Amino acid sequence: SEAAGKESGLNAFPGDKKTKESFLAFCRETLKGEGKSLPWERMGGCYLFFGEQLYYSPLSQQELKGIKVLRTGLWLGTCRKGRFEPSHALALYLDESQVKNSAQFPADSQEIYRYLKGETLAADPSAPKGWTLVAADGFSLGWAKAAAGILKNHYPKGLRWLQ
């Protein structure tokens, strides 16, 4: 059972209507399973904002009051200027079966090496535009954004290989 005062699901989404719509648009365009609950909602919890950062937490804002936590839950992404940018943590949480668009490469390929260095990759020109999950041998690595036959790299700068 849920804790008192704790609402779950998108009915309790803490952001304004525009923010909620940008998040829902990302989910519709990127995730499989139209009309079903979102993958992270299966663990039970609620949506929380910390500044522009959206999290899905097993604890409510009220339950977290007065407690310092390093990670309040699954960091879903950042909501800014009417758009939602998914987090690297969300990419690692998801797998290819949960997203509409993915780019799968062998772990020892030049494409993976280039992706980890932060470079763009070639994509199928007929591939749909938008967020694409990049994976190596079935393991999610991060996001890229497909447009005009190119996968624009969104691998975090602090994690990129320097050589």
C-alpha positions in Angstrom: 0.0 0.0 0.0 1.1 3.5 -0.6 2.1 5.9 2.1 -0.4 8.5 3.2 -0.6 11.5 0.9 1.5 9.8 -1.7 0.0 9.9 -5.2 1.5 7.8 -8.0 1.5 8.0 -11.8 1.1 11.0 -14.1 -2.1 12.2 -12.2 0.3 13.5 -9.6 2.8 15.0 -12.0 4.3 18.0 -10.2 5.0 20.3 -13.1 2.8 22.7 -15.0 0.7 21.7 -18.0 3.4 22.7 -20.6 6.1 20.8 -18.7 3.9 17.7 -18.4 3.0 17.8 -22.1 6.7 18.0 -23.1 7.5 15.0 -21.0 4.5 13.1 -22.3 5.5 14.0 -25.9 8.9 12.5 -25.3 7.3 9.3 -23.9 5.0 9.0 -26.9 7.7 9.6 -29.4 10.4 7.5 -27.8 8.9 4.7 -25.7 7.0 1.6 -26.8 3.8 0.5 -25.1 1.2 3.1 -25.9 -1.5 3.4 -23.2 0.5 1.2 -20.8 2.2 2.5 -17.6 5.7 3.8 -18.1 8.4 1.3 -17.3 9.6 3.0 -14.1 6.1 3.3 -12.8 5.9 -0.4 -12.2 8.2 0.0 -9.2 5.7 2.3 -7.5 6.5 5.9 -6.5 5.9 9.4 -7.6 7.3 12.1 -9.8 9.4 14.8 -8.2 11.1 18.0 -9.4 14.3 19.4 -8.0 14.7 22.6 -10.0 14.4 21.6 -13.7 15.4 18.0 -12.9 12.5 15.4 -13.1 12.8 12.2 -10.9 10.7 9.2 -10.3 11.1 8.4 -6.6 9.9 5.6 -4.3 9.5 8.3 -1.7 7.2 11.4 -1.8 8.4 14.9 -1.3 6.8 14.9 2.2 8.7 11.7 3.1 12.0 13.3 1.9 11.5 16.5 3.9 14.5 17.3 6.1 16.6 14.4 4.7 19.6 14.9 2.6 19.8 12.4 -0.2 22.3 11.9 -3.0 19.8 10.4 -5.5 16.1 10.8 -4.8 15.2 8.1 -7.4 15.5 7.5 -11.1 16.6 10.8 -12.8 14.3 10.9 -15.9 15.7 14.1 -17.4 15.5 17.9 -17.5 12.5 20.0 -18.4 13.5 23.4 -19.9 12.1 25.9 -22.3 9.1 23.7 -23.2 11.1 20.6 -24.1 12.2 17.5 -22.2 15.8 16.2 -22.5 16.2 12.6 -21.2 19.0 11.8 -18.7 21.8 9.4 -19.2 20.5 7.5 -16.2 17.2 6.9 -18.0 19.1 5.6 -21.0 20.9 3.1 -18.8 17.6 2.1 -17.1 15.9 1.3 -20.4 16.7 -1.4 -22.9 16.0 -1.8 -26.6 12.7 -3.6 -26.1 11.3 -0.5 -24.4 12.2 2.2 -27.0 11.0 2.8 -30.5 14.4 3.7 -32.0 17.7 2.2 -31.1 21.1 1.8 -32.8 22.7 -1.5 -32.0 26.4 -2.0 -32.6 28.9 -4.8 -31.7 30.9 -3.8 -28.5 34.2 -3.9 -30.4 33.0 -1.8 -33.4 34.4 1.6 -34.5 31.0 3.1 -34.1 31.0 2.3 -30.3 34.5 3.7 -30.0 33.5 6.8 -31.8 30.3 7.1 -29.7 32.2 6.9 -26.4 34.5 9.6 -27.7 31.5 11.9 -28.3 31.5 11.8 -32.1 28.5 11.7 -34.4 27.6 8.5 -36.1 26.0 7.7 -39.5 22.4 6.5 -39.4 20.0 5.1 -41.8 18.6 8.1 -43.7 15.1 6.6 -43.5 15.3 6.2 -39.7 12.8 8.4 -37.8 14.0 11.7 -36.3 14.3 11.9 -32.5 15.8 10.3 -29.5 17.6 7.0 -30.2 19.0 4.6 -27.6 22.6 3.6 -28.5 23.5 0.0 -27.4 26.5 -2.3 -27.6 25.8 -6.0 -27.7 22.4 -5.4 -26.1 23.6 -3.1 -23.3 22.4 0.5 -23.3 25.1 3.1 -23.5 23.3 6.4 -23.8 21.3 8.7 -26.1 21.8 10.1 -29.6 19.4 12.2 -31.6 18.7 11.1 -35.1 18.3 13.7 -37.9 19.0 13.5 -41.6 21.0 10.3 -41.5 23.1 11.4 -38.6 23.1 10.3 -34.9 24.0 13.4 -32.9 25.9 12.2 -29.8 24.4 13.0 -26.4 26.9 10.8 -24.4 27.8 12.9 -21.2 30.9 15.0 -21.8 32.4 13.9 -18.4 32.3 10.3 -19.4 33.7 10.6 -22.9 36.9 8.8 -23.8 39.8 11.2 -24.5 41.8 8.9 -26.8 
